[in-house]
């Protein structure tokens, strides 16, 4: 009897030693630093009348966490091309390069390793599908701005699921790309309802907005017809889980956290982090049904904006003030541009209604104004700046910083991610625990 029990225990140890995640989610919040995450949870707390974090996001409750360094091969402050390449390949490169090293040699993505191991693969984002971060998982190019060349790599990589904003290139180039994609077996669907109607008969899928658009609108600007990152994630799970009995690898980018932070637009940024969390919740619901087979990693490519929680010497925040903002700074600018010839009274009404502050200056409401693009942008930026100050938030810049970014993980072998690590460590850890081979 003792021998039988010992044999069973040995078999259990051996089986455990060979366990590996079958389903891998790799979430990247573009531009999302620690203060972006904390600001979002403190805002949610203030909206409940509480100081602190009574309403934690799902990913901040994951059991494993780490700090991640983000410097590139060429600078202590990275761009999204170099950081995306580090996160996808496990190797450093110079700023501006996609899937190549500093000498122009190709670097290979963990997504390709997953495909070669028999897993289905999906790449998703809220920005254009050939933007720096998503393209780092399938393309090789020495210049991130070679958008049309980069888009061609989608077909060369031949992954099962692409989703997000349409490819950024000319209309003619995009139409040619999609025509060749169709011939290669891709079903191009527009909107979640179209996906639901056509995906069951599709071999491979490209999921975009209903109308051609290089970005999915900000969460704060969303209409009922717009895709959400949560819908994209759910679609990816539904499609990829049926593609291969060996599981799937899915990279999901919350790309517009970065955009809002470049604009120093705190309310829009917070709504983007909330939207990112909603996508992670879809993965977490899947995880709860496949706990012993699923790994979820949440991190960022870099921090954007140098956001500071606290502005005056009063040692306080007023984040609930941000709830008065109804549109992004980009949407407000677009709204003001449509006015052509208007009055300061009409301008003040639009700014007050959508942002919750008065535009700057002592103007007569009846004073006639000829609206220009520069004036619209100036009024919108000033309104957002003043609301952020009212919320007692400030920004160090409108660009990237070199600070740590957070990492959160749950699931099979999630405890491999801890301490202070580099962004290149993440895909290499995935390779090790997923037992990906060298075949390419």
Secondary structure in CASP SS format (residue, H / E / C, confidence):
PFRMAT SS
TARGET T0000
AUTHOR 0000-0000-0000
METHOD secondary structure of the structure
MODEL  1
X C 1.00
X H 1.00
X H 1.00
X H 1.00
X H 1.00
X H 1.00
X H 1.00
X H 1.00
X H 1.00
X H 1.00
X H 1.00
X H 1.00
X H 1.00
X H 1.00
X H 1.00
X H 1.00
X H 1.00
X C 1.00
X C 1.00
X C 1.00
X C 1.00
X C 1.00
X E 1.00
X E 1.00
X E 1.00
X E 1.00
X E 1.00
X E 1.00
X E 1.00
X C 1.00
X C 1.00
X C 1.00
X C 1.00
X H 1.00
X H 1.00
X H 1.00
X H 1.00
X H 1.00
X H 1.00
X H 1.00
X H 1.00
X H 1.00
X H 1.00
X H 1.00
X H 1.00
X H 1.00
X H 1.00
X C 1.00
X C 1.00
X C 1.00
X C 1.00
X C 1.00
X C 1.00
X C 1.00
X C 1.00
X C 1.00
X C 1.00
X C 1.00
X H 1.00
X H 1.00
X H 1.00
X C 1.00
X C 1.00
X E 1.00
X E 1.00
X E 1.00
X E 1.00
X E 1.00
X E 1.00
X C 1.00
X C 1.00
X C 1.00
X C 1.00
X C 1.00
X C 1.00
X C 1.00
X C 1.00
X C 1.00
X C 1.00
X H 1.00
X H 1.00
X H 1.00
X H 1.00
X H 1.00
X H 1.00
X H 1.00
X H 1.00
X H 1.00
X H 1.00
X C 1.00
X C 1.00
X C 1.00
X C 1.00
X C 1.00
X C 1.00
X C 1.00
X C 1.00
X E 1.00
X C 1.00
X E 1.00
X C 1.00
X C 1.00
X C 1.00
X C 1.00
X C 1.00
X E 1.00
X C 1.00
X C 1.00
X C 1.00
X H 1.00
X H 1.00
X H 1.00
X H 1.00
X H 1.00
X H 1.00
X H 1.00
X C 1.00
X C 1.00
X C 1.00
X E 1.00
X E 1.00
X E 1.00
X E 1.00
X E 1.00
X E 1.00
X E 1.00
X E 1.00
X E 1.00
X C 1.00
X C 1.00
X C 1.00
X H 1.00
X H 1.00
X H 1.00
X H 1.00
X C 1.00
X C 1.00
X C 1.00
X C 1.00
X C 1.00
X E 1.00
X C 1.00
X C 1.00
X C 1.00
X C 1.00
X C 1.00
X H 1.00
X H 1.00
X H 1.00
X H 1.00
X H 1.00
X H 1.00
X H 1.00
X H 1.00
X H 1.00
X H 1.00
X H 1.00
X C 1.00
X C 1.00
X C 1.00
X E 1.00
X E 1.00
X E 1.00
X E 1.00
X E 1.00
X C 1.00
X C 1.00
X C 1.00
X C 1.00
X C 1.00
X H 1.00
X H 1.00
X H 1.00
X H 1.00
X H 1.00
X H 1.00
X H 1.00
X H 1.00
X H 1.00
X H 1.00
X H 1.00
X H 1.00
X H 1.00
X C 1.00
X C 1.00
X E 1.00
X E 1.00
X E 1.00
X E 1.00
X E 1.00
X C 1.00
X H 1.00
X H 1.00
X H 1.00
X H 1.00
X H 1.00
X H 1.00
X H 1.00
X H 1.00
X H 1.00
X H 1.00
X C 1.00
X C 1.00
X E 1.00
X E 1.00
X E 1.00
X E 1.00
X E 1.00
X C 1.00
X C 1.00
X C 1.00
X C 1.00
X C 1.00
X C 1.00
X C 1.00
X C 1.00
X C 1.00
X C 1.00
X H 1.00
X H 1.00
X H 1.00
X C 1.00
X C 1.00
X C 1.00
X C 1.00
X C 1.00
X C 1.00
X C 1.00
X H 1.00
X H 1.00
X H 1.00
X H 1.00
X H 1.00
X H 1.00
X H 1.00
X H 1.00
X H 1.00
X H 1.00
X H 1.00
X H 1.00
X C 1.00
X C 1.00
X C 1.00
X C 1.00
X C 1.00
X C 1.00
X C 1.00
X E 1.00
X E 1.00
X E 1.00
X E 1.00
X E 1.00
X E 1.00
X E 1.00
X C 1.00
X H 1.00
X H 1.00
X H 1.00
X H 1.00
X H 1.00
X H 1.00
X H 1.00
X C 1.00
X C 1.00
X C 1.00
X H 1.00
X H 1.00
X H 1.00
X H 1.00
X H 1.00
X H 1.00
X H 1.00
X H 1.00
X H 1.00
X H 1.00
X H 1.00
X H 1.00
X H 1.00
X H 1.00
X H 1.00
X H 1.00
X H 1.00
X H 1.00
X H 1.00
X H 1.00
X H 1.00
X H 1.00
X H 1.00
X H 1.00
X C 1.00
X C 1.00
X C 1.00
X C 1.00
X E 1.00
X E 1.00
X E 1.00
X E 1.00
X E 1.00
X E 1.00
X C 1.00
X C 1.00
X C 1.00
X E 1.00
X E 1.00
X C 1.00
X C 1.00
X E 1.00
X E 1.00
X E 1.00
X C 1.00
X C 1.00
X C 1.00
X C 1.00
X C 1.00
X C 1.00
X C 1.00
X C 1.00
X C 1.00
X H 1.00
X H 1.00
X H 1.00
X H 1.00
X H 1.00
X H 1.00
X C 1.00
X C 1.00
X C 1.00
X C 1.00
X H 1.00
X H 1.00
X H 1.00
X H 1.00
X H 1.00
X H 1.00
X H 1.00
X H 1.00
X H 1.00
X C 1.00
X C 1.00
X C 1.00
X E 1.00
X E 1.00
X E 1.00
X H 1.00
X H 1.00
X H 1.00
X H 1.00
X H 1.00
X H 1.00
X H 1.00
X H 1.00
X H 1.00
X H 1.00
X H 1.00
X H 1.00
X C 1.00
X C 1.00
X C 1.00
X C 1.00
X C 1.00
X C 1.00
X C 1.00
X C 1.00
X C 1.00
X C 1.00
X C 1.00
X C 1.00
X E 1.00
X E 1.00
X E 1.00
X C 1.00
X C 1.00
X H 1.00
X H 1.00
X H 1.00
X H 1.00
X H 1.00
X H 1.00
X H 1.00
X H 1.00
X H 1.00
X H 1.00
X H 1.00
X H 1.00
X H 1.00
X H 1.00
X H 1.00
X H 1.00
X H 1.00
X H 1.00
X C 1.00
X C 1.00
X E 1.00
X E 1.00
X E 1.00
X C 1.00
X C 1.00
X C 1.00
X C 1.00
X E 1.00
X E 1.00
X C 1.00
X C 1.00
X C 1.00
X E 1.00
X E 1.00
X E 1.00
X E 1.00
X E 1.00
X E 1.00
X E 1.00
X C 1.00
X C 1.00
X H 1.00
X H 1.00
X H 1.00
X C 1.00
X C 1.00
X E 1.00
X E 1.00
X E 1.00
X E 1.00
X H 1.00
X H 1.00
X H 1.00
X H 1.00
X H 1.00
X H 1.00
X H 1.00
X H 1.00
X H 1.00
X H 1.00
X H 1.00
X H 1.00
X C 1.00
X C 1.00
X C 1.00
X C 1.00
X C 1.00
X C 1.00
END
